[in-house]
Amino acid sequence: TLSDDQAMAPGMNLSQFKQVTVVARISRSGQPVAQPGDWQGLLEPVANRVDDVLQLTINQPVAAEG
């Protein structure tokens, strides 16, 4: 269950938004910022008030920027 406690920045409550993007990442380096070699999956847009269980598959490699 996501709540305002999981907001990524202070003062940015999830409840302020009608839709959100849900991202899950496996980090090879252990760092929170996506880096080449990490894997991720995302769902967007997701209604903020959805009661359903969401299924997110981590199946996308994070590519190098450039």
mmCIF file of the N, C-alpha and C atoms, coordinates in Angstrom:
data_MODEL
# 
_entry.id   MODEL 
# 
loop_
_atom_site.group_PDB 
_atom_site.id 
_atom_site.type_symbol 
_atom_site.label_atom_id 
_atom_site.label_alt_id 
_atom_site.label_comp_id 
_atom_site.label_asym_id 
_atom_site.label_entity_id 
_atom_site.label_seq_id 
_atom_site.pdbx_PDB_ins_code 
_atom_site.Cartn_x 
_atom_site.Cartn_y 
_atom_site.Cartn_z 
_atom_site.occupancy 
_atom_site.B_iso_or_equiv 
_atom_site.pdbx_formal_charge 
_atom_site.auth_seq_id 
_atom_site.auth_comp_id 
_atom_site.auth_asym_id 
_atom_site.auth_atom_id 
_atom_site.pdbx_PDB_model_num 
ATOM 1   N N  . THR A 1 1  ? 0.840  -1.172 0.000   1.00 0.00 ? 1  THR A N  1 
ATOM 2   C CA . THR A 1 1  ? 0.000  0.000  0.000   1.00 0.00 ? 1  THR A CA 1 
ATOM 3   C C  . THR A 1 1  ? 0.888  1.238  0.000   1.00 0.00 ? 1  THR A C  1 
ATOM 4   N N  . LEU A 1 2  ? 0.644  2.138  -0.925  1.00 0.00 ? 2  LEU A N  1 
ATOM 5   C CA . LEU A 1 2  ? 1.387  3.387  -0.975  1.00 0.00 ? 2  LEU A CA 1 
ATOM 6   C C  . LEU A 1 2  ? 0.602  4.472  -0.254  1.00 0.00 ? 2  LEU A C  1 
ATOM 7   N N  . SER A 1 3  ? 1.331  5.337  0.431   1.00 0.00 ? 3  SER A N  1 
ATOM 8   C CA . SER A 1 3  ? 0.711  6.457  1.127   1.00 0.00 ? 3  SER A CA 1 
ATOM 9   C C  . SER A 1 3  ? 1.635  7.666  1.014   1.00 0.00 ? 3  SER A C  1 
ATOM 10  N N  . ASP A 1 4  ? 1.244  8.764  1.624   1.00 0.00 ? 4  ASP A N  1 
ATOM 11  C CA . ASP A 1 4  ? 2.078  9.969  1.603   1.00 0.00 ? 4  ASP A CA 1 
ATOM 12  C C  . ASP A 1 4  ? 3.445  9.718  2.237   1.00 0.00 ? 4  ASP A C  1 
ATOM 13  N N  . ASP A 1 5  ? 3.564  8.697  3.056   1.00 0.00 ? 5  ASP A N  1 
ATOM 14  C CA . ASP A 1 5  ? 4.847  8.368  3.687   1.00 0.00 ? 5  ASP A CA 1 
ATOM 15  C C  . ASP A 1 5  ? 5.895  7.927  2.669   1.00 0.00 ? 5  ASP A C  1 
ATOM 16  N N  . GLN A 1 6  ? 5.472  7.449  1.493   1.00 0.00 ? 6  GLN A N  1 
ATOM 17  C CA . GLN A 1 6  ? 6.421  6.975  0.482   1.00 0.00 ? 6  GLN A CA 1 
ATOM 18  C C  . GLN A 1 6  ? 6.787  8.041  -0.559  1.00 0.00 ? 6  GLN A C  1 
ATOM 19  N N  . ALA A 1 7  ? 6.379  9.270  -0.368  1.00 0.00 ? 7  ALA A N  1 
ATOM 20  C CA . ALA A 1 7  ? 6.708  10.330 -1.323  1.00 0.00 ? 7  ALA A CA 1 
ATOM 21  C C  . ALA A 1 7  ? 8.222  10.472 -1.425  1.00 0.00 ? 7  ALA A C  1 
ATOM 22  N N  . MET A 1 8  ? 8.702  10.774 -2.634  1.00 0.00 ? 8  MET A N  1 
ATOM 23  C CA . MET A 1 8  ? 10.139 10.856 -2.882  1.00 0.00 ? 8  MET A CA 1 
ATOM 24  C C  . MET A 1 8  ? 10.776 12.164 -2.398  1.00 0.00 ? 8  MET A C  1 
ATOM 25  N N  . ALA A 1 9  ? 9.982  13.184 -2.145  1.00 0.00 ? 9  ALA A N  1 
ATOM 26  C CA . ALA A 1 9  ? 10.521 14.465 -1.716  1.00 0.00 ? 9  ALA A CA 1 
ATOM 27  C C  . ALA A 1 9  ? 9.664  15.023 -0.583  1.00 0.00 ? 9  ALA A C  1 
ATOM 28  N N  . PRO A 1 10 ? 10.288 15.667 0.382   1.00 0.00 ? 10 PRO A N  1 
ATOM 29  C CA . PRO A 1 10 ? 9.515  16.268 1.475   1.00 0.00 ? 10 PRO A CA 1 
ATOM 30  C C  . PRO A 1 10 ? 8.487  17.257 0.936   1.00 0.00 ? 10 PRO A C  1 
ATOM 31  N N  . GLY A 1 11 ? 7.279  17.193 1.456   1.00 0.00 ? 11 GLY A N  1 
ATOM 32  C CA . GLY A 1 11 ? 6.229  18.113 1.043   1.00 0.00 ? 11 GLY A CA 1 
ATOM 33  C C  . GLY A 1 11 ? 5.499  17.715 -0.224  1.00 0.00 ? 11 GLY A C  1 
ATOM 34  N N  . MET A 1 12 ? 5.949  16.665 -0.887  1.00 0.00 ? 12 MET A N  1 
ATOM 35  C CA . MET A 1 12 ? 5.298  16.187 -2.111  1.00 0.00 ? 12 MET A CA 1 
ATOM 36  C C  . MET A 1 12 ? 4.496  14.940 -1.764  1.00 0.00 ? 12 MET A C  1 
ATOM 37  N N  . ASN A 1 13 ? 3.272  15.119 -1.339  1.00 0.00 ? 13 ASN A N  1 
ATOM 38  C CA . ASN A 1 13 ? 2.432  14.009 -0.924  1.00 0.00 ? 13 ASN A CA 1 
ATOM 39  C C  . ASN A 1 13 ? 1.807  13.320 -2.129  1.00 0.00 ? 13 ASN A C  1 
ATOM 40  N N  . LEU A 1 14 ? 1.796  11.993 -2.111  1.00 0.00 ? 14 LEU A N  1 
ATOM 41  C CA . LEU A 1 14 ? 1.180  11.234 -3.198  1.00 0.00 ? 14 LEU A CA 1 
ATOM 42  C C  . LEU A 1 14 ? -0.293 11.577 -3.352  1.00 0.00 ? 14 LEU A C  1 
ATOM 43  N N  . SER A 1 15 ? -0.951 11.903 -2.263  1.00 0.00 ? 15 SER A N  1 
ATOM 44  C CA . SER A 1 15 ? -2.381 12.209 -2.309  1.00 0.00 ? 15 SER A CA 1 
ATOM 45  C C  . SER A 1 15 ? -2.689 13.487 -3.088  1.00 0.00 ? 15 SER A C  1 
ATOM 46  N N  . GLN A 1 16 ? -1.686 14.283 -3.424  1.00 0.00 ? 16 GLN A N  1 
ATOM 47  C CA . GLN A 1 16 ? -1.890 15.505 -4.199  1.00 0.00 ? 16 GLN A CA 1 
ATOM 48  C C  . GLN A 1 16 ? -2.119 15.217 -5.683  1.00 0.00 ? 16 GLN A C  1 
ATOM 49  N N  . PHE A 1 17 ? -1.844 14.009 -6.113  1.00 0.00 ? 17 PHE A N  1 
ATOM 50  C CA . PHE A 1 17 ? -1.865 13.692 -7.536  1.00 0.00 ? 17 PHE A CA 1 
ATOM 51  C C  . PHE A 1 17 ? -2.958 12.681 -7.859  1.00 0.00 ? 17 PHE A C  1 
ATOM 52  N N  . LYS A 1 18 ? -3.611 12.856 -9.007  1.00 0.00 ? 18 LYS A N  1 
ATOM 53  C CA . LYS A 1 18 ? -4.644 11.920 -9.450  1.00 0.00 ? 18 LYS A CA 1 
ATOM 54  C C  . LYS A 1 18 ? -4.034 10.634 -10.003 1.00 0.00 ? 18 LYS A C  1 
ATOM 55  N N  . GLN A 1 19 ? -2.849 10.761 -10.615 1.00 0.00 ? 19 GLN A N  1 
ATOM 56  C CA . GLN A 1 19 ? -2.163 9.612  -11.190 1.00 0.00 ? 19 GLN A CA 1 
ATOM 57  C C  . GLN A 1 19 ? -0.695 9.644  -10.783 1.00 0.00 ? 19 GLN A C  1 
ATOM 58  N N  . VAL A 1 20 ? -0.103 8.464  -10.714 1.00 0.00 ? 20 VAL A N  1 
ATOM 59  C CA . VAL A 1 20 ? 1.315  8.350  -10.361 1.00 0.00 ? 20 VAL A CA 1 
ATOM 60  C C  . VAL A 1 20 ? 1.980  7.348  -11.298 1.00 0.00 ? 20 VAL A C  1 
ATOM 61  N N  . THR A 1 21 ? 3.295  7.344  -11.316 1.00 0.00 ? 21 THR A N  1 
ATOM 62  C CA . THR A 1 21 ? 4.092  6.337  -11.993 1.00 0.00 ? 21 THR A CA 1 
ATOM 63  C C  . THR A 1 21 ? 4.727  5.467  -10.928 1.00 0.00 ? 21 THR A C  1 
ATOM 64  N N  . VAL A 1 22 ? 4.562  4.155  -11.041 1.00 0.00 ? 22 VAL A N  1 
ATOM 65  C CA . VAL A 1 22 ? 5.141  3.216  -10.095 1.00 0.00 ? 22 VAL A CA 1 
ATOM 66  C C  . VAL A 1 22 ? 6.374  2.594  -10.759 1.00 0.00 ? 22 VAL A C  1 
ATOM 67  N N  . VAL A 1 23 ? 7.538  2.724  -10.118 1.00 0.00 ? 23 VAL A N  1 
ATOM 68  C CA . VAL A 1 23 ? 8.795  2.210  -10.658 1.00 0.00 ? 23 VAL A CA 1 
ATOM 69  C C  . VAL A 1 23 ? 9.439  1.321  -9.606  1.00 0.00 ? 23 VAL A C  1 
ATOM 70  N N  . ALA A 1 24 ? 9.939  0.183  -10.053 1.00 0.00 ? 24 ALA A N  1 
ATOM 71  C CA . ALA A 1 24 ? 10.750 -0.683 -9.189  1.00 0.00 ? 24 ALA A CA 1 
ATOM 72  C C  . ALA A 1 24 ? 12.053 -0.951 -9.931  1.00 0.00 ? 24 ALA A C  1 
ATOM 73  N N  . ARG A 1 25 ? 13.161 -0.921 -9.201  1.00 0.00 ? 25 ARG A N  1 
ATOM 74  C CA . ARG A 1 25 ? 14.467 -1.059 -9.842  1.00 0.00 ? 25 ARG A CA 1 
ATOM 75  C C  . ARG A 1 25 ? 15.349 -1.988 -9.016  1.00 0.00 ? 25 ARG A C  1 
ATOM 76  N N  . ILE A 1 26 ? 16.129 -2.789 -9.723  1.00 0.00 ? 26 ILE A N  1 
ATOM 77  C CA . ILE A 1 26 ? 17.185 -3.576 -9.092  1.00 0.00 ? 26 ILE A CA 1 
ATOM 78  C C  . ILE A 1 26 ? 18.488 -2.887 -9.445  1.00 0.00 ? 26 ILE A C  1 
ATOM 79  N N  . SER A 1 27 ? 19.205 -2.432 -8.433  1.00 0.00 ? 27 SER A N  1 
ATOM 80  C CA . SER A 1 27 ? 20.420 -1.658 -8.631  1.00 0.00 ? 27 SER A CA 1 
ATOM 81  C C  . SER A 1 27 ? 21.650 -2.529 -8.409  1.00 0.00 ? 27 SER A C  1 
ATOM 82  N N  . ARG A 1 28 ? 22.513 -2.579 -9.396  1.00 0.00 ? 28 ARG A N  1 
ATOM 83  C CA . ARG A 1 28 ? 23.756 -3.343 -9.257  1.00 0.00 ? 28 ARG A CA 1 
ATOM 84  C C  . ARG A 1 28 ? 24.700 -2.673 -8.271  1.00 0.00 ? 28 ARG A C  1 
ATOM 85  N N  . SER A 1 29 ? 24.669 -1.330 -8.215  1.00 0.00 ? 29 SER A N  1 
ATOM 86  C CA . SER A 1 29 ? 25.600 -0.586 -7.363  1.00 0.00 ? 29 SER A CA 1 
ATOM 87  C C  . SER A 1 29 ? 25.040 -0.323 -5.970  1.00 0.00 ? 29 SER A C  1 
ATOM 88  N N  . GLY A 1 30 ? 23.731 -0.506 -5.797  1.00 0.00 ? 30 GLY A N  1 
ATOM 89  C CA . GLY A 1 30 ? 23.103 -0.193 -4.519  1.00 0.00 ? 30 GLY A CA 1 
ATOM 90  C C  . GLY A 1 30 ? 22.706 1.269  -4.392  1.00 0.00 ? 30 GLY A C  1 
ATOM 91  N N  . GLN A 1 31 ? 22.905 2.060  -5.449  1.00 0.00 ? 31 GLN A N  1 
ATOM 92  C CA . GLN A 1 31 ? 22.561 3.480  -5.425  1.00 0.00 ? 31 GLN A CA 1 
ATOM 93  C C  . GLN A 1 31 ? 21.095 3.665  -5.833  1.00 0.00 ? 31 GLN A C  1 
ATOM 94  N N  . PRO A 1 32 ? 20.424 4.697  -5.283  1.00 0.00 ? 32 PRO A N  1 
ATOM 95  C CA . PRO A 1 32 ? 19.005 4.906  -5.592  1.00 0.00 ? 32 PRO A CA 1 
ATOM 96  C C  . PRO A 1 32 ? 18.736 5.505  -6.968  1.00 0.00 ? 32 PRO A C  1 
ATOM 97  N N  . VAL A 1 33 ? 19.733 6.113  -7.585  1.00 0.00 ? 33 VAL A N  1 
ATOM 98  C CA . VAL A 1 33 ? 19.561 6.734  -8.903  1.00 0.00 ? 33 VAL A CA 1 
ATOM 99  C C  . VAL A 1 33 ? 19.851 5.687  -9.975  1.00 0.00 ? 33 VAL A C  1 
ATOM 100 N N  . ALA A 1 34 ? 18.997 5.614  -10.994 1.00 0.00 ? 34 ALA A N  1 
ATOM 101 C CA . ALA A 1 34 ? 19.174 4.641  -12.071 1.00 0.00 ? 34 ALA A CA 1 
ATOM 102 C C  . ALA A 1 34 ? 20.516 4.826  -12.759 1.00 0.00 ? 34 ALA A C  1 
ATOM 103 N N  . GLN A 1 35 ? 21.200 3.702  -12.972 1.00 0.00 ? 35 GLN A N  1 
ATOM 104 C CA . GLN A 1 35 ? 22.495 3.708  -13.640 1.00 0.00 ? 35 GLN A CA 1 
ATOM 105 C C  . GLN A 1 35 ? 22.530 2.579  -14.658 1.00 0.00 ? 35 GLN A C  1 
ATOM 106 N N  . PRO A 1 36 ? 23.355 2.735  -15.716 1.00 0.00 ? 36 PRO A N  1 
ATOM 107 C CA . PRO A 1 36 ? 23.478 1.650  -16.692 1.00 0.00 ? 36 PRO A CA 1 
ATOM 108 C C  . PRO A 1 36 ? 23.816 0.335  -15.979 1.00 0.00 ? 36 PRO A C  1 
ATOM 109 N N  . GLY A 1 37 ? 23.167 -0.740 -16.410 1.00 0.00 ? 37 GLY A N  1 
ATOM 110 C CA . GLY A 1 37 ? 23.373 -2.041 -15.792 1.00 0.00 ? 37 GLY A CA 1 
ATOM 111 C C  . GLY A 1 37 ? 22.284 -2.405 -14.798 1.00 0.00 ? 37 GLY A C  1 
ATOM 112 N N  . ASP A 1 38 ? 21.519 -1.399 -14.340 1.00 0.00 ? 38 ASP A N  1 
ATOM 113 C CA . ASP A 1 38 ? 20.369 -1.672 -13.471 1.00 0.00 ? 38 ASP A CA 1 
ATOM 114 C C  . ASP A 1 38 ? 19.226 -2.208 -14.325 1.00 0.00 ? 38 ASP A C  1 
ATOM 115 N N  . TRP A 1 39 ? 18.262 -2.838 -13.673 1.00 0.00 ? 39 TRP A N  1 
ATOM 116 C CA . TRP A 1 39 ? 17.042 -3.304 -14.327 1.00 0.00 ? 39 TRP A CA 1 
ATOM 117 C C  . TRP A 1 39 ? 15.863 -2.648 -13.650 1.00 0.00 ? 39 TRP A C  1 
ATOM 118 N N  . GLN A 1 40 ? 14.820 -2.331 -14.428 1.00 0.00 ? 40 GLN A N  1 
ATOM 119 C CA . GLN A 1 40 ? 13.651 -1.686 -13.853 1.00 0.00 ? 40 GLN A CA 1 
ATOM 120 C C  . GLN A 1 40 ? 12.384 -2.081 -14.582 1.00 0.00 ? 40 GLN A C  1 
ATOM 121 N N  . GLY A 1 41 ? 11.290 -1.782 -13.946 1.00 0.00 ? 41 GLY A N  1 
ATOM 122 C CA . GLY A 1 41 ? 9.975  -1.940 -14.534 1.00 0.00 ? 41 GLY A CA 1 
ATOM 123 C C  . GLY A 1 41 ? 9.136  -0.761 -14.087 1.00 0.00 ? 41 GLY A C  1 
ATOM 124 N N  . LEU A 1 42 ? 8.146  -0.380 -14.891 1.00 0.00 ? 42 LEU A N  1 
ATOM 125 C CA . LEU A 1 42 ? 7.298  0.729  -14.495 1.00 0.00 ? 42 LEU A CA 1 
ATOM 126 C C  . LEU A 1 42 ? 5.885  0.543  -14.996 1.00 0.00 ? 42 LEU A C  1 
ATOM 127 N N  . LEU A 1 43 ? 4.987  1.154  -14.263 1.00 0.00 ? 43 LEU A N  1 
ATOM 128 C CA . LEU A 1 43 ? 3.579  1.213  -14.633 1.00 0.00 ? 43 LEU A CA 1 
ATOM 129 C C  . LEU A 1 43 ? 3.179  2.682  -14.631 1.00 0.00 ? 43 LEU A C  1 
ATOM 130 N N  . GLU A 1 44 ? 2.562  3.120  -15.725 1.00 0.00 ? 44 GLU A N  1 
ATOM 131 C CA . GLU A 1 44 ? 2.082  4.501  -15.776 1.00 0.00 ? 44 GLU A CA 1 
ATOM 132 C C  . GLU A 1 44 ? 0.993  4.641  -16.814 1.00 0.00 ? 44 GLU A C  1 
ATOM 133 N N  . PRO A 1 45 ? 0.077  5.488  -16.629 1.00 0.00 ? 45 PRO A N  1 
ATOM 134 C CA . PRO A 1 45 ? -0.276 6.131  -15.366 1.00 0.00 ? 45 PRO A CA 1 
ATOM 135 C C  . PRO A 1 45 ? -1.098 5.164  -14.509 1.00 0.00 ? 45 PRO A C  1 
ATOM 136 N N  . VAL A 1 46 ? -0.970 5.313  -13.223 1.00 0.00 ? 46 VAL A N  1 
ATOM 137 C CA . VAL A 1 46 ? -1.739 4.517  -12.260 1.00 0.00 ? 46 VAL A CA 1 
ATOM 138 C C  . VAL A 1 46 ? -2.613 5.483  -11.476 1.00 0.00 ? 46 VAL A C  1 
ATOM 139 N N  . ALA A 1 47 ? -3.905 5.225  -11.446 1.00 0.00 ? 47 ALA A N  1 
ATOM 140 C CA . ALA A 1 47 ? -4.810 6.076  -10.673 1.00 0.00 ? 47 ALA A CA 1 
ATOM 141 C C  . ALA A 1 47 ? -4.417 6.014  -9.204  1.00 0.00 ? 47 ALA A C  1 
ATOM 142 N N  . ASN A 1 48 ? -4.335 7.151  -8.577  1.00 0.00 ? 48 ASN A N  1 
ATOM 143 C CA . ASN A 1 48 ? -3.883 7.239  -7.191  1.00 0.00 ? 48 ASN A CA 1 
ATOM 144 C C  . ASN A 1 48 ? -4.812 6.519  -6.217  1.00 0.00 ? 48 ASN A C  1 
ATOM 145 N N  . ARG A 1 49 ? -6.053 6.367  -6.550  1.00 0.00 ? 49 ARG A N  1 
ATOM 146 C CA . ARG A 1 49 ? -7.025 5.773  -5.629  1.00 0.00 ? 49 ARG A CA 1 
ATOM 147 C C  . ARG A 1 49 ? -7.386 4.332  -6.000  1.00 0.00 ? 49 ARG A C  1 
ATOM 148 N N  . VAL A 1 50 ? -6.572 3.661  -6.789  1.00 0.00 ? 50 VAL A N  1 
ATOM 149 C CA . VAL A 1 50 ? -6.879 2.298  -7.210  1.00 0.00 ? 50 VAL A CA 1 
ATOM 150 C C  . VAL A 1 50 ? -6.726 1.338  -6.021  1.00 0.00 ? 50 VAL A C  1 
ATOM 151 N N  . ASP A 1 51 ? -7.678 0.424  -5.876  1.00 0.00 ? 51 ASP A N  1 
ATOM 152 C CA . ASP A 1 51 ? -7.634 -0.560 -4.795  1.00 0.00 ? 51 ASP A CA 1 
ATOM 153 C C  . ASP A 1 51 ? -7.150 -1.916 -5.280  1.00 0.00 ? 51 ASP A C  1 
ATOM 154 N N  . ASP A 1 52 ? -6.943 -2.065 -6.573  1.00 0.00 ? 52 ASP A N  1 
ATOM 155 C CA . ASP A 1 52 ? -6.507 -3.335 -7.138  1.00 0.00 ? 52 ASP A CA 1 
ATOM 156 C C  . ASP A 1 52 ? -5.041 -3.605 -6.815  1.00 0.00 ? 52 ASP A C  1 
ATOM 157 N N  . VAL A 1 53 ? -4.677 -4.875 -6.855  1.00 0.00 ? 53 VAL A N  1 
ATOM 158 C CA . VAL A 1 53 ? -3.276 -5.263 -6.738  1.00 0.00 ? 53 VAL A CA 1 
ATOM 159 C C  . VAL A 1 53 ? -2.649 -5.051 -8.102  1.00 0.00 ? 53 VAL A C  1 
ATOM 160 N N  . LEU A 1 54 ? -1.532 -4.374 -8.141  1.00 0.00 ? 54 LEU A N  1 
ATOM 161 C CA . LEU A 1 54 ? -0.838 -4.105 -9.400  1.00 0.00 ? 54 LEU A CA 1 
ATOM 162 C C  . LEU A 1 54 ? 0.271  -5.131 -9.598  1.00 0.00 ? 54 LEU A C  1 
ATOM 163 N N  . GLN A 1 55 ? 0.515  -5.485 -10.845 1.00 0.00 ? 55 GLN A N  1 
ATOM 164 C CA . GLN A 1 55 ? 1.628  -6.389 -11.156 1.00 0.00 ? 55 GLN A CA 1 
ATOM 165 C C  . GLN A 1 55 ? 2.635  -5.611 -11.975 1.00 0.00 ? 55 GLN A C  1 
ATOM 166 N N  . LEU A 1 56 ? 3.832  -5.489 -11.457 1.00 0.00 ? 56 LEU A N  1 
ATOM 167 C CA . LEU A 1 56 ? 4.906  -4.773 -12.130 1.00 0.00 ? 56 LEU A CA 1 
ATOM 168 C C  . LEU A 1 56 ? 6.008  -5.777 -12.394 1.00 0.00 ? 56 LEU A C  1 
ATOM 169 N N  . THR A 1 57 ? 6.455  -5.854 -13.629 1.00 0.00 ? 57 THR A N  1 
ATOM 170 C CA . THR A 1 57 ? 7.535  -6.769 -14.013 1.00 0.00 ? 57 THR A CA 1 
ATOM 171 C C  . THR A 1 57 ? 8.803  -5.973 -14.247 1.00 0.00 ? 57 THR A C  1 
ATOM 172 N N  . ILE A 1 58 ? 9.868  -6.362 -13.592 1.00 0.00 ? 58 ILE A N  1 
ATOM 173 C CA . ILE A 1 58 ? 11.174 -5.719 -13.797 1.00 0.00 ? 58 ILE A CA 1 
ATOM 174 C C  . ILE A 1 58 ? 11.812 -6.417 -14.981 1.00 0.00 ? 58 ILE A C  1 
ATOM 175 N N  . ASN A 1 59 ? 11.754 -5.751 -16.160 1.00 0.00 ? 59 ASN A N  1 
ATOM 176 C CA . ASN A 1 59 ? 12.196 -6.400 -17.387 1.00 0.00 ? 59 ASN A CA 1 
ATOM 177 C C  . ASN A 1 59 ? 12.889 -5.445 -18.361 1.00 0.00 ? 59 ASN A C  1 
ATOM 178 N N  . GLN A 1 60 ? 13.271 -4.274 -17.895 1.00 0.00 ? 60 GLN A N  1 
ATOM 179 C CA . GLN A 1 60 ? 13.885 -3.282 -18.787 1.00 0.00 ? 60 GLN A CA 1 
ATOM 180 C C  . GLN A 1 60 ? 15.270 -2.911 -18.276 1.00 0.00 ? 60 GLN A C  1 
ATOM 181 N N  . PRO A 1 61 ? 16.306 -3.121 -19.103 1.00 0.00 ? 61 PRO A N  1 
ATOM 182 C CA . PRO A 1 61 ? 17.630 -2.670 -18.668 1.00 0.00 ? 61 PRO A CA 1 
ATOM 183 C C  . PRO A 1 61 ? 17.707 -1.145 -18.739 1.00 0.00 ? 61 PRO A C  1 
ATOM 184 N N  . VAL A 1 62 ? 18.400 -0.559 -17.797 1.00 0.00 ? 62 VAL A N  1 
ATOM 185 C CA . VAL A 1 62 ? 18.635 0.885  -17.810 1.00 0.00 ? 62 VAL A CA 1 
ATOM 186 C C  . VAL A 1 62 ? 19.813 1.133  -18.746 1.00 0.00 ? 62 VAL A C  1 
ATOM 187 N N  . ALA A 1 63 ? 19.587 1.913  -19.784 1.00 0.00 ? 63 ALA A N  1 
ATOM 188 C CA . ALA A 1 63 ? 20.612 2.179  -20.787 1.00 0.00 ? 63 ALA A CA 1 
ATOM 189 C C  . ALA A 1 63 ? 21.452 3.384  -20.394 1.00 0.00 ? 63 ALA A C  1 
ATOM 190 N N  . ALA A 1 64 ? 22.638 3.452  -20.950 1.00 0.00 ? 64 ALA A N  1 
ATOM 191 C CA . ALA A 1 64 ? 23.525 4.598  -20.740 1.00 0.00 ? 64 ALA A CA 1 
ATOM 192 C C  . ALA A 1 64 ? 22.913 5.820  -21.407 1.00 0.00 ? 64 ALA A C  1 
ATOM 193 N N  . GLU A 1 65 ? 23.020 6.967  -20.746 1.00 0.00 ? 65 GLU A N  1 
ATOM 194 C CA . GLU A 1 65 ? 22.529 8.219  -21.342 1.00 0.00 ? 65 GLU A CA 1 
ATOM 195 C C  . GLU A 1 65 ? 23.502 8.669  -22.411 1.00 0.00 ? 65 GLU A C  1 
ATOM 196 N N  . GLY A 1 66 ? 22.963 9.341  -23.382 1.00 0.00 ? 66 GLY A N  1 
ATOM 197 C CA . GLY A 1 66 ? 23.868 9.858  -24.381 1.00 0.00 ? 66 GLY A CA 1 
ATOM 198 C C  . GLY A 1 66 ? 23.262 9.883  -25.666 1.00 0.00 ? 66 GLY A C  1 
# 
